[in-house]
Amino acid sequence: VQLVESGGGLVQAGGSLRLSCAASGRTFDSYAMGWFRQAPGKEREFVTAINRIRGTTYTGSVKGRFTISRDNAKNTVYLQMNSLKPEDTAVYYCAADPSGLGRTFDYWGQGTQVTVSS
């Protein structure tokens, strides 16, 4: 499974960005997909995930601001980020869990930088 993220960039606080992650493979609809992020000097942290039946989970700091979605016809998962804050600045990584449960992510993208200016 290969994952390629896109959509990162520089945005002002309060703005929005949409990240995309395109996946290879013919069984994308059975995967759980997740987004993680790593800020400078910090460990990688979970942001959100969507399982094979489109159930979603979010870390508390992004609830109500971020939305994960998937388009199985396009083998793509999206992360819509609204009301961005400077503390959202990080490299954002897409990940795939072939079990579909969203517990163990075995495949990772290369990451895309998101920078939120104050």
Salt bridges, closest charged atoms under 4 A:
GLU45 OE2 - ARG37 NE 2.62
ASP88 OD1 - ARG37 NH1 2.96
ASP88 OD2 - ARG65 NH1 2.77
